[in-house]
């Protein structure tokens, strides 16, 4: 069985590393004033890549933290995937030029499908569909708006447009440490033929083991945030579990 990637999340707001509860900007916990220190920590623990989100950019509709993102990319030797406010091809290219390996396209895939399709075509493997769902419906605008689009239909459409990979976040679980829900992820894996990275709710090693069982169905990785910051387990712990 393949082993999923364990990808630490670094969510940036006001230059600090924070975690939100279910995407609520009014319920945030600050975990560090220097995201570079945190990025280096995760890299040293053995993370294969980093997941960086510009939370302010997600709200404003353009990348706010390009300089800091570039600093993080230069501070570690592992690849990064970056989201938050990437609404145009120019936004995407500026983030890639800052050093990101992948850019995440979310809101644009819902609000401007033709532009999203052009971005997927132009950027190829460097563009990832960011599919964020609340109660099964796709969310946009930094998770502040919930649409009438079912997340599975969005995923299938994006695959037809040329998306090569999906990052799926279950907003109802994000930041809750309540455990993962396997079935929505399995439904997505059955709906598309491209790799999926899952996010939301991971609280313990058993959650990672349950998700790793989906690797044979196309689950490529899992993004972990609060559980790592709260030291519920370490990346080293997780890697040891998978090697056992």
Secondary structure by P-SEA (a helix, b strand, c coil): cbbbbbbbbbbbccccccccccccccccccccccaaaaaaaaaaacccbbbbbaaaaaaacccccaaaaaaaaaaccbbbbbbcccccaaaaaaaaaacccbbbbcccccccaaaaaaaaaaacccccccccccccbbbcccccccccccaaaaaaaaaaaccccccccccccccccccccaaaaaaaaaaccbbbbbbcccccaaaaaaaaaaccccccbbbbccccccccccaaaaaaaaac
